[in-house]
């Protein structure tokens, strides 16, 4: 697995296409979230993803998009989190969140990190230090919650890879808007 962290300008046309294809496959087709996935925010995001054999039609195995925040809302926002159906339950989702947290600590030290997730994944994200801050509320017809995590020092690990989860909690990573 080859991990990359790239700003929009650094993505090749093929990488961008394959990221959008993976997001559509998971969010629109698999999860039936009828929405315009290229939402105008990709250009300002940092893209963290893992891929294998870029010549394949579906090489993106895990993906997340990160936004810096601003003066009005300084929290770093993570969204569009996914893992390929082929890599669910094998630790890929854990590795993705660890990489996302390392990027946020390096690029935006001291900033809190925020995301939304299905209620069923609360335990998964709490293992990384996230805590419920809002919700539940309905998103795409499912109950979601907002979660926030205090900043961490670069290279700090959460120990989430050794955490125990209820059946199914680590098997699927859903879209986080």
HELIX and SHEET records of a PDB file:
HELIX    1   1 UNK A    8  UNK A   10  5                                   3    
HELIX    2   2 UNK A   13  UNK A   23  1                                  11    
HELIX    3   3 UNK A   24  UNK A   30  3                                   7    
HELIX    4   4 UNK A   42  UNK A   44  5                                   3    
HELIX    5   5 UNK A   85  UNK A   87  5                                   3    
HELIX    6   6 UNK A   92  UNK A  107  1                                  16    
HELIX    7   7 UNK A  119  UNK A  121  5                                   3    
HELIX    8   8 UNK A  122  UNK A  126  1                                   5    
HELIX    9   9 UNK A  160  UNK A  162  5                                   3    
SHEET    1   A 7 UNK A   2  UNK A   7  0                                        
SHEET    2   A 7 UNK A  46  UNK A  51 -1                                        
SHEET    3   A 7 UNK A  60  UNK A  67 -1                                        
SHEET    4   A 7 UNK A  76  UNK A  83 -1                                        
SHEET    5   A 7 UNK A 113  UNK A 118  1                                        
SHEET    6   A 7 UNK A 142  UNK A 149 -1                                        
SHEET    7   A 7 UNK A 131  UNK A 139 -1                                        
END                                                                             
